[in-house]
Structures are given as structure tokens and as C-alpha cells.
Amino acid sequence: MVKRILVVYHSMGGNTKAAAAEVARGVAKVKGARPVLKRAAMAGARDLVRADAYCFGTPDYFSYMAGMLKDFFDRAFYPSKGRTAGRPVGLFVTHGGGGVASRSLERIAKSFKLRMVGRTVLVKDRPGRAARKALRALGARVAREALKK
């Protein structure tokens, strides 16, 4: 059975969209895993419940996650409550200098009782070669964890 890895992100300038695409590429390289890439505005609780694992990405806005990603979490929390606990999650944040938004994203993952797979990947500006490699590795790591169950 193919495992669905939901990659939800918000992007206005394109940096986080590019990062999400790299995460999805990493997922796709793992046999038996399929990335489902969605903008936060288009994702909902049903997507969350149907997936086997997750990757969430956001730009750092005022040291917090993007409001649109927070909106996704707000809309999905109660309808998915108790149905996603223990599933693997990977996180990534694009930023211009700091990446403090990772804290808010990590707190949300804990609220959903998701199991962190590695550290949050911080990407300064548009993903360069090293960041693309780290993002693909994150996607592959989350996919491999999903396949263990």
C-alpha cells in the first residue's frame, strides 16, 4: 500500500513553494511513498486525516508562521483531533534572517501530537544547493518513517 505524505505550505514570494517542491521530490524518491503537495489555503482536515505523514512549511513572518498556515491548523484541529496522533512530521521554515517561526510550528506539531522526524530545516532566502539537499532528505526521512507502520 502506498503511503501518502501530505506537504502543506504557504508561500507568497516563492521561497517556501520552492522548498516544498524539494521536500516533495525527496518523498517521491522513496519507493512506496507518494507526496501530496498542497497550499495551506487549499488543504483541510480531510487531507490531514487521509495522509500517513506530514511535512509543513512556512515563511517566517514576524517570528511566527504564516497566517494562512495557522488558518489551516485552526480549521483542521478539531475535525482531526485524535486521528493523527503519533504520525511522523517534518517541518521547514524559510526566512530572511532568523527562522524563529520554527518555534510556533513545532508547538503546533506537539498540539496535534505528531512525532517529529529530525530537526526543523531552516532555509535562508531561496533554497540553495545545500538547502535543497536538506529539504529532499527531510522528505525522504518522513516517507521512510511512514513506511515503518
Rosetta blueprint (number, residue, H / E / L):
1 M L
2 V L
3 K E
4 R E
5 I E
6 L E
7 V E
8 V E
9 Y E
10 H L
11 S L
12 M L
13 G L
14 G L
15 N H
16 T H
17 K H
18 A H
19 A H
20 A H
21 A H
22 E H
23 V H
24 A H
25 R H
26 G H
27 V H
28 A H
29 K L
30 V L
31 K L
32 G L
33 A E
34 R E
35 P E
36 V E
37 L E
38 K E
39 R E
40 A H
41 A H
42 M H
43 A L
44 G L
45 A H
46 R H
47 D H
48 L H
49 V H
50 R H
51 A L
52 D L
53 A E
54 Y E
55 C E
56 F E
57 G E
58 T E
59 P E
60 D L
61 Y E
62 F L
63 S L
64 Y E
65 M L
66 A L
67 G H
68 M H
69 L H
70 K H
71 D H
72 F H
73 F H
74 D H
75 R H
76 A H
77 F H
78 Y H
79 P H
80 S H
81 K L
82 G L
83 R L
84 T L
85 A L
86 G L
87 R L
88 P E
89 V E
90 G E
91 L E
92 F E
93 V E
94 T E
95 H E
96 G L
97 G L
98 G L
99 G L
100 V L
101 A H
102 S H
103 R H
104 S H
105 L H
106 E H
107 R H
108 I H
109 A H
110 K H
111 S H
112 F L
113 K L
114 L L
115 R E
116 M E
117 V L
118 G L
119 R L
120 T L
121 V E
122 L E
123 V E
124 K E
125 D L
126 R L
127 P L
128 G L
129 R H
130 A H
131 A H
132 R H
133 K H
134 A H
135 L H
136 R H
137 A H
138 L H
139 G H
140 A H
141 R H
142 V H
143 A H
144 R H
145 E H
146 A H
147 L H
148 K L
149 K L
